[in-house]
Amino acid sequence: MTEQPKETLTLKWGTLKGWDLDSEKSMAALRKYNDFGTSMSAMAQRDTPDQKAALCELIDAIDGEIWNDWDGESMTKDAAKKYVLEYK
């Protein structure tokens, strides 16, 4: 039996689509991201540079898997941050 990741992030359209967080560190990073205001739809979300920086902090904070929902593949933290920062 394989161990499930403690935490997960799901990214799509260059932004945060979903999450399952367990630690105070990652929850604090999510609150920071949400404090900027977000859309109810990941498709409609257009992150500002400050939001992208906060999302990258969240990516660094989690202890678990980062999932690209568009490609259906797991991502490294570096690949996830590049995806968020370079998405047009």
C-alpha positions in Angstrom: 0.0 0.0 0.0 1.4 3.4 -1.0 1.3 6.3 1.4 -1.0 9.2 0.3 0.5 12.7 0.1 -0.3 14.7 3.2 -1.3 17.7 1.3 -2.2 18.4 -2.3 -2.6 21.4 -4.6 -4.4 21.3 -8.0 -3.4 23.9 -10.6 -5.3 24.7 -13.8 -5.3 27.8 -16.1 -2.1 29.0 -14.4 -3.8 29.3 -11.0 -5.1 27.5 -8.0 -8.0 25.2 -8.7 -8.1 23.1 -5.5 -6.3 22.1 -2.4 -6.2 19.7 0.6 -4.0 21.2 3.2 -3.0 20.0 6.6 -0.3 22.2 8.1 -0.6 25.7 9.6 2.2 26.8 7.4 0.4 25.9 4.2 -3.0 27.3 5.5 -1.3 30.6 6.3 0.1 30.7 2.8 -3.4 30.0 1.4 -4.9 32.8 3.5 -2.3 35.2 2.2 -3.2 34.2 -1.4 -7.0 34.5 -0.7 -6.6 37.9 1.0 -6.0 39.4 -2.4 -9.5 38.2 -3.5 -10.2 35.4 -5.9 -12.8 34.3 -8.4 -15.2 31.4 -7.7 -13.8 29.9 -10.9 -10.2 29.0 -11.6 -11.0 29.6 -15.3 -12.0 33.2 -14.5 -9.1 33.9 -12.1 -6.5 36.3 -13.4 -3.7 36.5 -10.8 -1.8 39.7 -10.2 2.0 39.6 -9.7 1.4 39.7 -5.9 -1.1 36.8 -6.1 1.4 34.8 -8.2 4.1 35.5 -5.6 1.7 34.4 -2.8 0.8 31.2 -4.8 4.5 30.4 -5.2 4.8 30.7 -1.4 1.9 28.3 -1.0 3.6 25.9 -3.4 6.8 26.1 -1.3 4.8 25.6 1.9 3.0 22.3 1.1 4.2 18.9 2.0 2.7 16.8 -0.7 1.7 16.5 -4.3 1.1 19.3 -6.8 -1.2 18.3 -9.6 -1.6 19.9 -13.0 -5.3 19.3 -13.8 -4.9 20.4 -17.4 -2.2 17.8 -18.2 -3.2 15.2 -15.6 0.3 15.0 -14.3 2.1 15.6 -11.0 4.5 18.5 -10.9 7.6 19.4 -9.0 7.6 22.6 -6.9 9.9 24.3 -9.4 7.7 23.2 -12.4 4.6 24.4 -10.6 6.1 27.8 -9.8 7.3 28.2 -13.4 3.7 27.3 -14.6 2.1 29.9 -12.4 4.6 32.6 -13.2 4.7 32.1 -17.0 1.1 31.3 -17.7 -0.5 33.7 -20.2 
